[in-house]
Amino acid sequence: MSGDFGQQQFQRQQFKHKAADLSKAVDKDAIREALKLPARGLFFSGLLSIALVFGGTIFGLIYGSSQTEKLVDNLVWQIFGENRVEEASAKNKKASKALEAAKERRDAQAQAVLTLSIGGGIILAAVLSVIYCCSVAGGVLMGKLHNYKLCRAACIMAMIPVISPLVVVGIPFGFMGLMKLKRPEIKRGFGN
């Protein structure tokens, strides 16, 4: 009888471990299904944002450079008051050297501003593309239940209006993803 008692205790102890393991067990398929919508939303909003950035950059370089050059030329001329030099030199022909020097300065300044604006646009496009790639990666990894921190960062970045051109898409999917990622069973699915 004492042997039966020991056997029963062993079985109870074994059952407790199984019950504890079952309560900690995670249904990864259910978690993937719960995260499917926000993961796809982040993925597609990131892809569309990248397409918009590249399209805008190419359009800006093709069309904007000629328009920007004219705009910058006029703006620099007005800002630095070189139109006053031109008026004065028109009145006094001896000041034509001053007019030529002013035109050269204006052209150099316009070229510098144009170069900086194009370079700044390209750098901004590159930085934004990295951010949007993070959103794409966050969507992919969320669907695979990998890298919990990157998934949360992607959700947060998708909700920032200044960063995301697709705020209408980014805010709901980012918020939905954040709320679902806070759940304890989903954290366990990621291994956290």
Buried (B, 14 or more C-beta within 10 A) or exposed (E): EEEEEEEEEEEEEEEEEEEEEEEEEBEEEEBBEBBEBBBBBBBBBBBBBBEBBBEBBEEBBEEBEEEBBEBBBEBBBEEBEBEEBBEEBEEEEEBEEBBEEBBEBBEEBBBEBBEEBBEEBEEEBEEBBEBBBBBBBBBBBBBEBEBBEBBBBBBBBBBEEEBBBBBEBBBBBBBBBBEBBEEEEBBBBBEE
